[in-house]
């Protein structure tokens, strides 16, 4: 199956360009409130944990995670239900509706990890909020790609469980071949294209200026959640003395069986729908309360449904680090921080 074409490809093919925010909104004529700051990614770098920790601050309003509106080049290729369209709108009116109830006096934020990889998001955000604060998070490339691969398996974007083989398929997938049937975001399968840190940061630096862009390092966040969040709050001009509950960074597992996991997801959706309420009440009545709320039963179900991540292929990881050493050196120069040493790229030989 062929993945969605990039904007330039659409133009060459004569197809309509994707919906995107207005190029300019005159002062005083804004149709609603846009967020004041944006967590732009990358995914698998602690963006979800950061989102939840910031959400606990009394001066911050973040009603939904990952609207992805400003990245029309990173949208799903399949039909989406109405509930998904409300959370991930593709119209300006739908996007602004997400923030219509933002309380006065609070900073409004958005977290969409696809924005850093997107070639359109920086320009689209700058068109409506040139004064916005931007927060990016970078991670050592080899470990990032391995984590992205595991997440792609979890989301059914990927079916090749062998990481090395998945990387070897990039050439074919760039030509639209060997795309899994259930893959919503085929672009994620081009793993190596994610490691363009300097190019990605340059888009935001050029449009917002370095003083409006905060670049965090995943290692720092793992080592000190609280300290990193306080750094973000100071960047946003907020009170950094507020106690924020710590959120553990995700430890990813993947389904033992696609069919079993899909069935579990479908059962949950049916149970939550109006059609499933009756059968759910009958099931609850027939199930002993102690059993229904047993952590032991829940743990057994998780063990049945998920398996731990496979062990890391250290030889492959070394190959990837050698491959991306130039990018790590370049982003170190860009940020004025020695990521080469931090990530062990000075000890590859």
Secondary structure, DSSP 8 states (H G I E B T S, - for coil): ------HHHHHHHT--------S---TT--SS---SEEEEE-TTSSHHHHHHHHHTSTTEE---S---TT-GGG--SS---HHHHHHS-SSHHHHHHTTTT--TTSEEEEE-GGGTT-SSHHHHHHHH-TT-EEEEEE--HHHHHHHHHHHHHHHTS-----HHHHHHTHHHHHTT-S--TT-S-GGGG-GGGG--HHHHHHHHHHHH-GGGEEEEEHHHHHH-HHHHHHHHHHHTT--TTS----------EEES-HHHHHHHHHHHHHHHSTTSHHHHHHHHHHS-HHHHT-HHHHHHHHHHHEEE-----HHHHHHHHHHTHHHHHHHHHHHTS-HHHHTTTTS--
